[in-house]
């Protein structure tokens, strides 16, 4: 019984050590990752003709929630006829794979 407790205690210390060693990204790295996620979402949307419309994400302001980042992106949209800049709001999951735009 004492042997089993020792093994469990060592496993608990090992698990705690591994979890605490996970590197949290810096602010600049996170901003770049969020901008890349939004850019990929905008420029790979099948409903948009990307041969005519180009989106460039210029900056991001974000707030970290429990399971996602609440973001406001400054986006430049360029078409053959227009060139404009605006703000888009979106939620980006912590895995940076799923972007949900807000209306």
C-alpha positions as CSV (number, residue, x, y, z in Angstrom):
1,X,0.0,0.0,0.0
2,X,2.9,2.3,0.8
3,X,4.4,1.6,-2.6
4,X,1.2,2.6,-4.4
5,X,0.9,5.9,-2.5
6,X,4.5,6.7,-3.4
7,X,3.9,6.0,-7.1
8,X,0.7,8.2,-7.0
9,X,2.6,11.0,-5.2
10,X,5.4,10.9,-7.8
11,X,2.9,10.9,-10.7
12,X,1.1,13.9,-9.1
13,X,4.4,15.8,-8.8
14,X,5.4,14.9,-12.4
15,X,2.0,16.0,-13.8
16,X,2.0,19.3,-11.9
17,X,5.5,20.0,-13.1
18,X,4.6,19.3,-16.7
19,X,1.5,21.5,-16.6
20,X,3.4,24.4,-15.0
21,X,6.1,24.3,-17.7
22,X,3.7,25.2,-20.5
23,X,4.9,28.4,-22.1
24,X,2.3,31.2,-22.3
25,X,2.8,33.2,-25.5
26,X,3.9,36.8,-25.2
27,X,1.5,39.6,-26.0
28,X,3.2,40.3,-29.4
29,X,3.1,36.6,-30.4
30,X,-0.6,36.4,-29.4
31,X,-1.5,39.5,-31.3
32,X,0.3,38.1,-34.4
33,X,-1.5,34.8,-34.1
34,X,-4.9,36.4,-33.7
35,X,-4.3,38.6,-36.7
36,X,-3.2,35.6,-38.8
37,X,-6.3,33.7,-37.7
38,X,-8.6,36.5,-38.8
39,X,-6.7,37.1,-42.0
40,X,-6.9,33.4,-42.9
41,X,-10.7,33.4,-42.1
42,X,-11.4,36.4,-44.3
43,X,-9.2,35.5,-47.2
44,X,-10.2,31.8,-47.4
45,X,-13.9,32.3,-47.1
46,X,-15.6,30.4,-50.0
47,X,-18.3,33.1,-50.3
48,X,-15.8,35.8,-51.2
49,X,-14.1,36.2,-54.6
50,X,-10.5,36.6,-53.4
51,X,-9.3,37.4,-56.9
52,X,-11.1,40.7,-56.6
53,X,-11.3,41.4,-52.8
54,X,-8.2,41.4,-50.6
55,X,-8.3,41.8,-46.8
56,X,-5.3,42.9,-44.8
57,X,-5.6,42.8,-41.0
58,X,-3.7,45.9,-39.6
59,X,-4.1,45.6,-35.9
60,X,-6.1,43.9,-33.1
61,X,-7.4,44.8,-29.7
62,X,-8.5,41.8,-27.6
63,X,-9.7,40.7,-24.2
64,X,-9.1,37.2,-22.9
65,X,-12.2,35.3,-21.9
66,X,-12.3,31.8,-20.4
67,X,-12.6,29.9,-23.7
68,X,-12.0,32.5,-26.3
69,X,-10.6,36.0,-27.2
70,X,-13.0,38.8,-27.8
71,X,-11.4,40.8,-30.5
72,X,-11.7,44.0,-32.5
73,X,-9.7,44.0,-35.7
74,X,-8.7,47.0,-37.9
75,X,-9.1,45.6,-41.4
76,X,-8.2,47.1,-44.8
77,X,-10.4,45.9,-47.7
78,X,-9.2,46.5,-51.2
79,X,-11.2,45.9,-54.4
80,X,-10.4,47.1,-57.9
81,X,-12.7,50.1,-57.3
82,X,-12.4,50.9,-53.6
83,X,-9.9,50.9,-50.8
84,X,-11.3,51.2,-47.3
85,X,-10.4,50.5,-43.7
86,X,-12.9,49.5,-41.0
87,X,-13.4,47.7,-37.7
88,X,-14.5,44.0,-37.5
89,X,-15.5,42.3,-34.2
90,X,-15.0,38.6,-33.8
91,X,-14.5,35.9,-31.2
92,X,-11.5,33.6,-31.7
93,X,-11.3,30.3,-29.8
94,X,-8.2,29.7,-27.6
95,X,-6.9,27.2,-30.2
96,X,-6.9,30.0,-32.8
97,X,-8.7,27.8,-35.3
98,X,-12.3,29.0,-35.1
99,X,-13.2,32.6,-35.8
100,X,-16.8,33.8,-35.3
101,X,-17.5,37.2,-36.7
102,X,-20.0,39.4,-34.9
103,X,-22.5,41.5,-36.8
